[in-house]
Amino acid sequence: MNGSGPAVSATRTTGAESTSPISPILTAFSAGATWYRVLALFYVFWSVSRYSEHIIRPWLVATVFGVMTAWTIFSVISRRPSLWRVVVEVLIVCLGLIASGWVYPEAVRAGGVPTLTGIWAAASVLSAAVVGGPRLAVGAAAVIGAVDLLEPRINNSSTIEAVLQLLMVGLLFGWAVQVMRRLHEQLLAAAAVRERMAERERLNRVVHDGVLQTLAYIHRRGLQIGGEAAELGELAAEQERGLRALMVTSPALDRRPAQASGTARQKSEQRDVGADLMALAADRDRVEVVRPAGAVALPAHEATELRAAVAACLDNVEVHAGPQARAWVLVEDLGDEVVVTVRDDGVGLEEGRLAEAAEAGRLGAASSIRGRIEDLGGSASWTTTPGRGCTVTLTVPRPAGSLS
């Protein structure tokens, strides 16, 4: 089993060394093949040593074993199998088979004797499977089998059975490697799709909190002022509708694997969520914040996203809850998580209203609020009764290792 080292290319390899991403699954295949080669070498030594008194050319045995040992050591040290290494190892096996017919006398060979390569010959087939899948593996097995069958000095009643076994090993191991390679490529493609969807969701939130809110405000004020301002408001409304439609349209995502996945979040800087929300409420009428006496610390990224989600909640109160609606923000530090509750006394929401808003491209709840919190590993829930206000509960887990 020629693994030629503990690592293997995750994509199809030609004659040159591959520099493509390495699949952990294929790395395991290659490592297993490498250890098979080592163990098989010891077994061949023991098997041939049982017939040592019948060997007539010990120098030839020593030469073949020396080459096999050197190649095994090279394969353990080497990191990547390649096509040229498969060719070299198949050549070593074929020469070892031919030499096997010259180290025993004819009378001993007639009773059946082990070849100098023995089960070590399967290493080259497994190496071919790792490099090129079932086709290359079966091809390597066929070459070795042909030499085994055509060499009359070592051809006996068990030769055909051994050749068939070698072909089956190449076919099955090569098929397994091919399946694992395709699975790895599909996993990379799925990770790339998830990453691009997450980035699209983040951009949607930025657009919603900035451009869409501004266009909606221009529309409302234009209608209130009237005249040419009303025409400007209608243009803003048209652009808002087009932008919302673009945001909810599913993008055409390619399936190319990502070269690098994700970005690291900075966890060292801590922010006081209570102070952030107090500053947020200071610019708004009819909003009160209730917070603990001490600081409610979260890493900067989590605190920023939570503040933005609360701001989106308060924007919804201002726009949808009624002109006289008031809002209360309650901040709770529960140790392993921070819970922020935003309650208002406005007109409330009808059942199914949130789903309808998301379908229409109004992403305040679906993206700016729920999307932000779920990206942090938390949850957002709504409790509402028409005519009796709405309560939004935002729960954000505190990352392990962050300060309380």
C-alpha positions as CSV (number, residue, x, y, z in Angstrom):
1,M,0.0,0.0,0.0
2,N,1.9,2.9,-1.2
3,G,0.9,6.0,0.7
4,S,4.2,7.7,0.1
5,G,3.8,9.9,3.1
6,P,1.1,11.1,5.5
7,A,-0.4,13.8,3.3
8,V,-2.1,13.7,0.0
9,S,-3.5,16.1,-2.5
10,A,-7.3,16.6,-2.4
11,T,-7.5,17.0,-6.2
12,R,-6.5,14.9,-9.1
13,T,-2.7,14.7,-9.4
14,T,-0.7,14.5,-12.6
15,G,3.0,14.0,-12.9
16,A,4.0,17.0,-10.8
17,E,3.6,17.5,-7.1
18,S,0.2,18.9,-6.3
19,T,-0.2,22.1,-4.3
20,S,-4.0,22.0,-4.0
21,P,-5.8,21.8,-0.6
22,I,-5.2,18.6,1.3
23,S,-8.2,16.6,2.5
24,P,-7.9,15.2,6.0
25,I,-9.7,12.1,4.8
26,L,-7.2,11.5,2.0
27,T,-4.4,12.2,4.4
28,A,-5.7,9.3,6.6
29,F,-5.8,7.1,3.5
30,S,-2.2,7.9,2.7
31,A,-1.0,7.5,6.2
32,G,-2.7,4.1,6.5
33,A,-1.0,3.0,3.2
34,T,2.4,4.1,4.6
35,W,2.0,2.1,7.7
36,Y,0.9,-0.9,5.6
37,R,4.1,-0.7,3.6
38,V,6.2,-0.7,6.8
39,L,4.4,-3.7,8.3
40,A,4.3,-5.6,5.0
41,L,8.1,-5.2,4.7
42,F,8.6,-6.9,8.0
43,Y,6.2,-9.7,7.1
44,V,8.0,-10.3,3.8
45,F,11.4,-10.5,5.6
46,W,10.0,-13.1,8.0
47,S,8.3,-15.1,5.2
48,V,11.4,-15.3,3.0
49,S,13.6,-16.1,6.0
50,R,11.8,-19.4,6.5
51,Y,13.3,-20.6,3.2
52,S,16.8,-19.2,3.9
53,E,18.4,-22.6,3.7
54,H,17.1,-23.1,0.1
55,I,18.3,-19.7,-1.2
56,I,21.0,-20.1,-3.8
57,R,21.7,-16.4,-4.5
58,P,21.6,-14.6,-1.2
59,W,23.2,-11.5,-2.7
60,L,20.2,-11.1,-5.0
61,V,17.8,-11.4,-2.0
62,A,19.9,-8.8,-0.1
63,T,19.8,-6.4,-3.1
64,V,16.0,-6.6,-3.5
65,F,15.4,-6.3,0.2
66,G,17.8,-3.3,0.4
67,V,15.9,-1.5,-2.4
68,M,12.6,-2.2,-0.8
69,T,13.8,-1.0,2.6
70,A,15.3,2.2,1.1
71,W,12.0,2.9,-0.8
72,T,10.0,2.3,2.3
73,I,12.1,4.7,4.4
74,F,11.9,7.3,1.6
75,S,8.1,6.9,1.4
76,V,7.7,7.5,5.2
77,I,9.8,10.6,5.0
78,S,8.2,11.9,1.9
79,R,5.0,13.9,2.3
80,R,3.1,13.7,-1.1
81,P,2.6,10.7,-3.4
82,S,2.9,11.4,-7.1
83,L,2.6,9.6,-10.4
84,W,6.4,9.2,-10.9
85,R,6.6,7.5,-7.4
86,V,3.9,5.1,-8.4
87,V,5.8,4.2,-11.6
88,V,9.0,3.7,-9.7
89,E,7.4,1.4,-7.1
90,V,5.6,-0.7,-9.7
91,L,9.0,-1.1,-11.4
92,I,10.6,-2.2,-8.1
93,V,7.8,-4.8,-7.5
94,C,8.1,-6.2,-11.0
95,L,11.9,-6.5,-10.8
96,G,11.5,-8.1,-7.4
97,L,9.1,-10.7,-8.8
98,I,11.4,-11.5,-11.7
99,A,14.3,-11.9,-9.2
100,S,12.2,-14.3,-7.1
101,G,12.6,-16.9,-9.8
102,W,16.4,-16.8,-9.6
103,V,16.9,-17.2,-5.8
104,Y,15.4,-20.7,-5.3
105,P,16.3,-24.0,-7.0
106,E,13.7,-25.5,-9.3
107,A,12.9,-28.3,-7.0
108,V,12.0,-25.9,-4.2
109,R,10.0,-23.6,-6.5
110,A,7.8,-26.5,-7.6
111,G,6.5,-26.9,-4.1
112,G,5.6,-23.2,-3.9
113,V,7.7,-20.5,-2.3
114,P,7.0,-16.8,-1.3
115,T,8.2,-14.2,-3.7
116,L,10.7,-11.5,-2.6
117,T,8.0,-8.8,-2.7
118,G,5.1,-10.8,-1.2
119,I,2.3,-8.7,0.2
120,W,4.5,-5.6,-0.1
121,A,3.6,-5.5,-3.8
122,A,0.1,-4.2,-2.8
123,A,1.7,-1.0,-1.6
124,S,2.2,0.2,-5.1
125,V,-1.4,-0.4,-5.9
126,L,-2.7,1.5,-2.9
127,S,-0.3,4.3,-3.8
128,A,-1.8,4.4,-7.3
129,A,-5.3,4.6,-5.8
130,V,-4.4,7.6,-3.6
131,V,-2.9,9.4,-6.6
132,G,-5.2,8.6,-9.4
133,G,-8.2,6.7,-8.1
134,P,-9.5,3.3,-9.3
135,R,-8.2,3.5,-12.9
136,L,-4.6,4.1,-12.0
137,A,-4.8,1.5,-9.1
138,V,-6.3,-1.2,-11.4
139,G,-3.7,-0.3,-14.1
140,A,-0.8,-0.8,-11.6
141,A,-2.3,-4.1,-10.4
142,A,-2.7,-5.3,-14.0
143,V,1.0,-4.6,-14.7
144,I,2.2,-6.4,-11.6
145,G,-0.3,-9.3,-12.3
146,A,1.0,-9.6,-15.9
147,V,4.6,-10.0,-14.7
148,D,3.5,-12.5,-12.1
149,L,1.6,-14.6,-14.7
150,L,4.2,-14.4,-17.4
151,E,7.3,-15.3,-15.3
152,P,7.3,-19.1,-15.5
153,R,9.7,-19.5,-12.5
154,I,7.2,-18.1,-10.0
155,N,3.9,-18.9,-11.7
156,N,2.0,-21.6,-9.7
157,S,-1.5,-22.7,-8.8
158,S,-2.0,-19.7,-6.4
159,T,-0.8,-17.0,-8.8
160,I,-4.1,-16.4,-10.5
161,E,-5.8,-16.0,-7.1
162,A,-3.2,-13.6,-5.9
163,V,-3.5,-11.5,-9.1
164,L,-7.3,-11.3,-8.8
165,Q,-7.0,-10.2,-5.1
166,L,-4.6,-7.5,-6.1
167,L,-7.0,-6.2,-8.8
168,M,-9.9,-6.2,-6.3
169,V,-7.8,-4.3,-3.8
170,G,-6.9,-1.7,-6.4
171,L,-10.5,-1.3,-7.5
172,L,-12.1,-1.1,-4.1
173,F,-9.5,1.2,-2.5
174,G,-9.4,3.4,-5.5
175,W,-13.1,3.8,-5.5
176,A,-13.1,4.6,-1.8
177,V,-10.4,7.3,-2.3
178,Q,-12.4,8.8,-5.3
179,V,-15.6,9.0,-3.2
180,M,-13.7,10.7,-0.3
181,R,-12.1,13.1,-2.7
182,R,-15.5,14.1,-4.1
183,L,-17.0,14.4,-0.7
184,H,-14.2,16.7,0.4
185,E,-14.7,18.9,-2.7
186,Q,-18.4,19.1,-1.9
187,L,-17.8,20.1,1.7
188,L,-15.4,22.9,0.5
189,A,-18.1,24.1,-1.9
190,A,-20.8,24.1,0.8
191,A,-18.5,26.0,3.2
192,A,-17.9,28.6,0.4
193,V,-21.7,29.0,-0.2
194,R,-22.3,29.5,3.6
195,E,-19.6,32.1,3.8
196,R,-20.9,34.0,0.8
197,M,-24.5,33.9,2.2
198,A,-23.2,35.1,5.6
199,E,-21.4,38.0,3.9
200,R,-24.6,38.9,1.9
201,E,-26.6,38.8,5.1
202,R,-24.2,41.2,6.7
203,L,-24.3,43.6,3.8
204,N,-28.1,43.4,3.8
205,R,-28.1,44.6,7.4
206,V,-25.8,47.5,6.6
207,V,-28.0,48.6,3.8
208,H,-31.2,48.2,5.8
209,D,-29.9,50.2,8.7
210,G,-28.5,53.0,6.4
211,V,-29.7,53.5,2.9
212,L,-33.2,52.0,3.3
213,Q,-34.0,53.9,6.4
214,T,-32.9,57.1,4.8
215,L,-35.0,56.5,1.7
216,A,-38.0,55.7,3.8
217,Y,-37.6,58.9,5.8
218,I,-37.3,60.9,2.5
219,H,-40.5,59.3,1.3
220,R,-42.4,60.1,4.5
221,R,-41.2,63.7,4.7
222,G,-41.8,64.3,1.0
223,L,-45.4,63.3,1.4
224,Q,-45.8,65.5,4.5
225,I,-44.3,68.6,2.7
226,G,-46.1,68.0,-0.6
227,G,-45.3,69.7,-4.0
228,E,-42.0,68.9,-5.5
229,A,-40.9,67.3,-2.3
230,A,-43.7,64.7,-2.7
231,E,-42.3,63.9,-6.2
232,L,-38.8,63.4,-4.6
233,G,-40.4,61.2,-2.0
234,E,-42.0,59.0,-4.6
235,L,-38.7,58.6,-6.4
236,A,-37.1,57.6,-3.0
237,A,-39.9,55.1,-2.5
238,E,-39.3,53.6,-5.9
239,Q,-35.6,53.2,-5.2
240,E,-36.4,51.7,-1.8
241,R,-38.7,49.1,-3.4
242,G,-36.1,48.2,-6.0
243,L,-33.3,47.9,-3.4
244,R,-35.5,45.8,-1.2
245,A,-36.3,43.5,-4.1
246,L,-32.6,43.1,-4.8
247,M,-31.8,42.3,-1.2
248,V,-34.3,39.4,-1.1
249,T,-33.4,37.9,-4.4
250,S,-31.3,34.7,-4.1
251,P,-27.9,35.3,-5.6
252,A,-26.4,33.0,-8.2
253,L,-23.7,31.3,-6.1
254,D,-20.9,29.4,-7.7
255,R,-19.7,26.2,-6.2
256,R,-16.0,27.0,-6.2
257,P,-14.3,26.1,-2.9
258,A,-13.2,29.0,-0.8
259,Q,-9.5,29.5,-0.6
260,A,-9.8,30.8,2.9
261,S,-12.8,30.7,5.2
262,G,-14.0,33.2,7.7
263,T,-12.4,36.0,9.6
264,A,-11.3,36.0,13.2
265,R,-13.3,38.2,15.6
266,Q,-11.4,40.3,18.0
267,K,-12.3,39.2,21.6
268,S,-9.9,41.2,23.7
269,E,-11.7,44.5,23.8
270,Q,-14.7,44.7,26.1
271,R,-17.6,47.1,25.9
272,D,-20.3,47.9,28.5
273,V,-23.6,47.0,26.9
274,G,-25.6,49.0,29.4
275,A,-23.6,52.2,28.7
276,D,-24.0,51.7,25.0
277,L,-27.8,51.4,25.2
278,M,-28.0,54.4,27.6
279,A,-26.2,56.5,24.9
280,L,-28.6,55.1,22.3
281,A,-31.6,56.1,24.3
282,A,-30.3,59.5,25.0
283,D,-31.0,60.5,21.3
284,R,-34.6,59.2,21.4
285,D,-37.7,60.5,23.0
286,R,-40.0,58.2,25.0
287,V,-37.3,55.5,25.5
288,E,-36.1,54.4,28.9
289,V,-33.3,52.0,29.7
290,V,-33.1,49.9,32.9
291,R,-29.6,48.4,33.5
292,P,-27.7,46.8,36.3
293,A,-25.6,49.0,38.5
294,G,-22.3,47.4,37.3
295,A,-21.0,47.1,33.8
296,V,-22.5,44.5,31.5
297,A,-19.3,43.6,29.5
298,L,-19.3,41.9,26.2
299,P,-16.5,41.7,23.5
300,A,-16.6,44.7,21.2
301,H,-18.1,42.8,18.2
302,E,-20.9,41.3,20.2
303,A,-21.7,44.6,21.9
304,T,-21.8,46.5,18.6
305,E,-24.1,43.9,17.0
306,L,-26.4,43.9,20.0
307,R,-26.6,47.6,20.1
308,A,-27.5,47.7,16.4
309,A,-30.2,45.1,16.9
310,V,-31.7,47.1,19.7
311,A,-31.5,50.2,17.5
312,A,-33.5,48.4,14.9
313,C,-36.1,47.4,17.5
314,L,-36.5,51.1,18.5
315,D,-36.7,52.2,14.9
316,N,-39.6,49.7,14.4
317,V,-41.3,51.2,17.5
318,E,-40.9,54.7,16.1
319,V,-42.2,53.8,12.6
320,H,-44.8,51.2,13.3
321,A,-46.0,51.3,16.9
322,G,-47.8,54.7,16.7
323,P,-46.8,58.3,17.2
324,Q,-47.3,58.2,21.0
325,A,-45.8,54.8,21.7
326,R,-43.2,54.5,24.4
327,A,-40.4,51.9,24.7
328,W,-38.5,50.4,27.6
329,V,-35.2,48.6,27.3
330,L,-34.2,46.1,30.1
331,V,-30.6,44.9,30.3
332,E,-29.9,41.7,32.3
333,D,-26.6,40.1,32.9
334,L,-27.1,36.3,33.6
335,G,-23.4,35.4,33.7
336,D,-23.1,33.1,30.7
337,E,-25.4,35.3,28.6
338,V,-26.8,38.8,28.3
339,V,-30.5,39.3,27.8
340,V,-32.0,42.6,26.4
341,T,-35.7,43.0,26.4
342,V,-37.3,45.8,24.3
343,R,-41.0,46.5,25.2
344,D,-43.4,49.1,23.8
345,D,-47.0,50.1,24.4
346,G,-47.9,50.6,20.8
347,V,-50.4,49.0,18.4
348,G,-48.7,45.6,18.4
349,L,-48.3,43.2,15.6
350,E,-50.8,41.0,13.8
351,E,-50.1,37.3,13.5
352,G,-47.9,36.5,10.5
353,R,-46.8,40.1,10.1
354,L,-43.1,39.4,10.5
355,A,-43.2,36.7,7.8
356,E,-45.0,39.0,5.4
357,A,-42.5,41.8,6.0
358,A,-39.6,39.5,5.3
359,E,-41.2,38.3,2.0
360,A,-41.8,41.9,1.0
361,G,-38.1,42.8,1.6
362,R,-38.6,44.7,4.8
363,L,-35.7,43.1,6.7
364,G,-35.7,45.0,10.0
365,A,-36.8,41.9,12.0
366,A,-35.5,39.2,9.8
367,S,-32.0,40.5,9.2
368,S,-31.2,43.6,11.3
369,I,-32.5,42.0,14.5
370,R,-32.8,38.2,14.2
371,G,-29.9,37.8,11.8
372,R,-27.5,39.8,13.9
373,I,-28.4,37.9,17.1
374,E,-28.3,34.4,15.5
375,D,-24.9,35.2,14.0
376,L,-23.7,35.7,17.6
377,G,-25.1,32.3,18.5
378,G,-28.1,33.8,20.3
379,S,-31.8,34.0,19.7
380,A,-34.5,36.7,19.2
381,S,-38.1,36.2,19.9
382,W,-41.3,38.4,19.6
383,T,-44.3,38.5,21.9
384,T,-47.2,40.7,20.8
385,T,-50.9,41.3,21.1
386,P,-52.7,43.6,18.7
387,G,-53.4,46.9,20.5
388,R,-51.2,46.0,23.5
389,G,-47.7,46.6,22.3
390,C,-44.8,44.2,21.4
391,T,-42.0,42.7,23.4
392,V,-38.7,41.6,21.7
393,T,-36.3,39.5,23.7
394,L,-32.6,39.3,22.6
395,T,-30.4,36.7,24.1
396,V,-26.6,36.8,23.4
397,P,-24.3,34.1,24.9
398,R,-21.1,35.4,26.4
399,P,-18.1,33.9,24.6
400,A,-16.0,31.6,26.7
401,G,-13.0,33.4,28.2
402,S,-14.6,36.9,28.0
403,L,-14.8,39.1,31.0
404,S,-18.1,39.2,32.9
